């Protein structure tokens, strides 16, 4: 493994641990991450409608 892969893996683990701790203590940011909503200063009135539908295919 190269040095950059090690650093990226460590960074990903740190981010995952931080988000888990935010969820565990019931922080607002943690709950937004848990629900899959936008987190900080992002408009969610209209933008969320398009993002919720994933993987829908048309019948042929």
LINRAJO-V868619 format. One line per field, one symbol per residue. phi: phi as a letter, one per 40 degrees, with the letter a starting at -180 (. if undefined). A space follows every 50 residues. Layout:
phi = ???
This chain:
phi = .ccccccccccccccccccccccccgcdcccccccgccbbfbcbcbcccc cccbgcbccb
